[in-house]
Amino acid sequence: MTLSNTGSVLATLTQLTQLNRTSVLASKVKDASFPEFICLLDFITAEFQQFLRALEMINHDALETMLEQVMDAFTVKIGQILQADLTTIFLVDTDKGQLWGKLPQNNTNADREIRIPLNLGLVGHVATTGESLNIPDAYNHSLFNQEVDERPGYRTKSLLCLPIVNSSKKVVAVVQLLNKAGEVPFDTKDEESFRDIANSIGIILETCQSFYMAARNQRGAAALLKATQYLGQSLDLEATLRLVMDQARELMQADRSTLFMLSRERGELWSKVATADGATFMEIRIPANRGIAGYVASTGQLLNIPDAYKDPRFDPSTDQRTGYVTRNILCMPVFNSEGHLIGVTQLINKNQGSFTNSDEEFMRAFNIQAGIALENAKLFENVLLEKQYQKDILQSLSDAVISTDMQGRIVTINDAALGLLGFPLQQVDGKNRLLWEGKLIGRYVWDVVPIDSLKGRLQESLTTGNKYYLPEQSLTVGLVKYPVTGVVNEGNRQDASSTILGDKEELLNGEIKSQSSDDNSLYILAIPKSDDPNIYIPWNEISWNLQSSTYLTKDAIQEIERSINLTVNPLTNPQGKVRGGLVVLEDISREKRLKTTMYRYMTPGVAEQVLALGEDALMEGSKKDVTILFSDIRGYTTLTENLGASEVVSLLNKYFETMVEAVFNHEGTLDKFIGDALMAVFGAPLPLKENHGWMAVKSALDMRWRLAEFNEPRLLNHQPLIHIGIGISSGEVVSGNIGSHKRMDYTVIGDGVNLSARLESVTKEYGCDIILSEFTYNLCRDRIFVRELDKIRVKGKNQAVSIYELIGEIEMPLNDATQKSLDFYAAGRKAYINRDFSQAITYFEEARQLKPRDQPIMIHLERSKNYLDNPPPDFWDGVHTMTTK
């Protein structure tokens, strides 16, 4: 049976596919008889068998040498036919613009590869023009180029150079025949004889090259795929480096390969290479701007060097030292996903020939995959470092921290959390640690941390992303000590209890008080039964055997009771989506209560220092030289009479918040709040590095500035402004904790405290906001502007004291009006003290012209006029006695 069209069925299929008319074949098959269909199948089978044989050749290891074998055979036969002494076939390498061939070497089986520029010499002329050259005297021809046409040690006389073209009439090779036998020139018959076989040779060479390139591409793609798979599977940086080097060497058929990673911080390229034994690796580092690799790292450009010793950037010292000979080098950059250079690959000595443009393309594709793999490995290394860093942070926290997954199961738990539950921290690296982590990780956190509302709050946080803070929660758990060889008898409670070793006295506040290094006991967590607090369940695990019980009675365990502050936070990813939960348990034991209490009235830094001295540092009284500041709101009753209770509390909270900051910012200690008044101490419980009087003055000036800011919105909202009075005095006091361990009230007592409280009241009489005693003034007189208000004797005291109004820091110059007013006032005070009341009135009147409403001026003006009419007794010393507190 035959078909009407006996041509290649596959050729027809190809044409139909190219024309997008695949339905034509289907119609032919549809209309064909059964014998015709059988015949059609035979044709298709024959064509596909040819393709299969071609694929087998491409995958065959020997294909890569086929082209060389064909060239060798053709070279020998053409030389015989045309009776030439020396025959060479040069193949055209269009990628590199070269002609290359192989010349036999004397006394060796290896041939020497020769490469000639495509546009030079006699061979280059034939390759570029396609014209034949028949030259009887080569050395006298105008195109003869001694550098490329002369064979060292060989004298060329006659020369025949012929092109070989492919099916597309392009020159694919040039045959060069030297010195015809008999020392006669080549003739036209020689040329005709060659043309008879040239077309066939051209097709054969083209086919061999096509098969060679197909095999090259297929092997390269397979190697690249294999490398990509290996690289994608590895997240270890050093392992990835080794894989990259091995796969690159195999892919490029190179003798050596090195991947250098770029260290921008150190300006170096580094890599790890195998030592002589091949079992270990050593690190090498080179400057990032030196040598071949340094040039590529600096410029980001590839280098394909066919002869290393002719390149000035090559350093031959390593070859000279090791005896290794570097022939050619392919060095290319490796970039990450963001286009930043992260490394350099360097291949040395291709097994056959030098590296081609095709090699560059394959290596460029390989480097893209290598860059991704290296970036992933580096990211993974950073993730491991970050994970370890986070773990170290977690373990260093003094608070108990437990992270959970989205179901509330424990993922991580730090040592503080284990200790809170009674874990013996002395065995942190022993068998107990493995037991506790194995029992706790993966459990629902509320099953092993029995705190009311923990489950609900955590589940709500995981669902909504809300944060919760639950202060002063109760946590009760139990700790049981078992021998390693002991087995809990699940038969009854009494048997389980009887296996306990040791005495409860070994436990103190849930932690092991003493433990020998060879202690073979395990410590087990027990959780109270939800409906019976007198029964404890080890690990809160319900027995798998319903007929038995693991219950423990209360007297069989060491009960641990803690008061904690509970915080529940969601863990979110960068997009803000909840991916887990964080449970923080703050142990507010007696020590923490002390710290929390101290934070209320002193800065954290001072509190830490005091705690470092021990609790007795506060309980025991001591004499200290300090400065005391009293502050009070003026007209507080009138200010708040029209406000509700919540509004009064809100106002005071906002006011005290900013005033306490003024105290803490200048290293003061908040002693107490007395209604709307504030008392602060500077220099206790610890002495200050700076002058305590100056620090108190700075705090008072800070209060003045903060009050102005506090009043700004009230002024805009037409609310009554707040005014304060501040009294400051310095002296010796007794400081310490007044009260008991249950009710601690740290304070200072002494004359200095009483005087500063009196001065705060005196501010009302003199219409000033800040008054200093002479004791504080003398501590910082060279740093401040003041006005001596008076010399007074406060109620209950016989000793008089000079008092001063605080104007401001000396660094802030006064304006002319203020300075003149102060000068007139000072002159008036001097005359007043000297009983020259007439002159005093003159000065005070001058001062009043500048400040008509100044209260101290008005007070002294009124006193001077009174004393002018009613002179004081001879023993009068200018002291004014206060009749009220």
C-alpha angles and dihedrals in degrees: 000000000000134000124234089238110048095178125113110302091202091052087054090048090051092050092047091049092049089050091047090237101124091142090073093072091048090054091049091051090047093054096041122103119238095261089048090050090051090052091048090053090052091054093047091047092052092051094048090048088058089052090049091052089049091051090049089054092049091051093043115107092223095059093085090064094043094089092051092048092050091049091049092050094047091046092055095044097045089050090052095047095048095035094234123164094216126021127185130178114207117199119211114243102193093178092064098026092240144121115225135188143147127258121201115243124221117249094005138088093219122089123221117237114229127194125194127188110255094237102044134087132356095305091049091052092054092046094052099039102031089226123135121237122208107180122176093191110031099182093058095049117109094229095051109118112193094203095057105020102043119089111214111248093007128102113215117207113158120022135190117189118183132179124233114208132194130226089282092055092248119139108251098166144006125219115212118194120187130198113356116227115269091034091267124132123256113265138205091270088062090053092048091048090053093048089056090064101026097088093051092046090049093052091046093049091046090051092047091049091048091050090045093052092044090051090045092051093044093050092044092050091048092049091046091050091048091048091048091051092049093045093048091053096052124080096167111101098212093044089049091052091054093047091050092052095046095046093045091052092048093045095050096035089233128157094228137013133186132183114205118198117212118236104195093183093059098030091235143124113223137183142163118240132183118262123230093276091052091222099093136041131225128202120239126190130192132176111273092234101046131094129348095316091045092053091053091045091050097045103027088226126126124243123210106184116183093186114030095190091059093055113089091211092063117098109211095186093098091052091048091051097046102030091237116139117218110206106169137001135203111193121177137172125248118214132192126229091277093054095253118139110247103165151347130241117211124192121188131199112358109223094239123024122328133304114286136205087261089057089051092053093049092046091048090055090045092051091053090058091041090052091053092047093047091048090051091048091049091048090049090050089050090048090053091048091047090047091052090045091052090046091052090049091048092051093046093056114106091210121078110256126188124178122202140190124242091281094053096256117146115258102168133007124185128220092257089059091048090049091049088057091050101265111159100243091198087073094048092129097034138085092287091064092056091047095050095044091046091051098043107035110085094022124115104265094227090057092063100027102054102200121144114249094009092115095048095044094047094047090049091048091051090050102041103020092237123150123227134196118193113181127206100011120172121239121187123178136151135232124212127190118213131176115245091243093044120107122200110241107224093196097095143341095259094057091049090051094048094063092067115114130202133022129289087239087074087072123069120180090341096306131101109263097198132002134171121229092243095053106144095189129114123217116219129198116231124194123206115248111257094232098034119038090190092067123071128198119207107244086346088269117151112226115255087220107071090196093063136052138214093196120142126202119237093250090057095064138057103245116219118198121187137173112217143173109233123210123183117192133171120239110225135190123232089275091057095250116142111248101167146334138266122211116194119191115193112197106221095190122154092283093050092045088056092052093046090050092049092050087063094067107022138038117272090247093055091043091054091050092049092048089051088059091054134248092283089068087074099034094056117069121232137179116249137173105235146150120241125206124198120190127184137175114245116232093002094161093052091043094055103032092097095044129092122240094259091048091051091051092047092049093049093046092053092044095048092044093063094038093052089052088056088055096046094044089064098043096260126150119230105230101182149315116246106191104291092348129095129205122198133178127209116200100025146129081008127022117251125237088222126059104283092214092054091048090053091049091050090049090052091050088048089053090051091053094044091049090055089053091045091054097049097083091040089056092050091048092048092244122147113270122241119237125189139193122214127196121191129186136160132215147105118313139167112246129191147099111308111199131023141303090270095050113030120187114172112201146139128243132192145090091295090061093049093047094051089050090051091048091053087057091045090061087075093058094048096038093235130133099212127032126180128199118231088253093062093038092056091054094060107013093131092057103051145053112233140166119220102235102183148307107258141179109215121216113279094021131093098194115088121222132196115236129202136200111230108232101173147282117314089235088070107070118220122240119249096257093052093045093050091047091052091047093052090045093051091049090049091050091052092050090045093054089047090055091244092134096163091058090041090056090052093053094044090050089054090050092048090055087062097040109022095178100043106132100204089052091050092047093052093042091054092046092048092051091048093049090046089060095033110029116211120245120276093257091057109129100183094260117142115212116216114222097192135049 
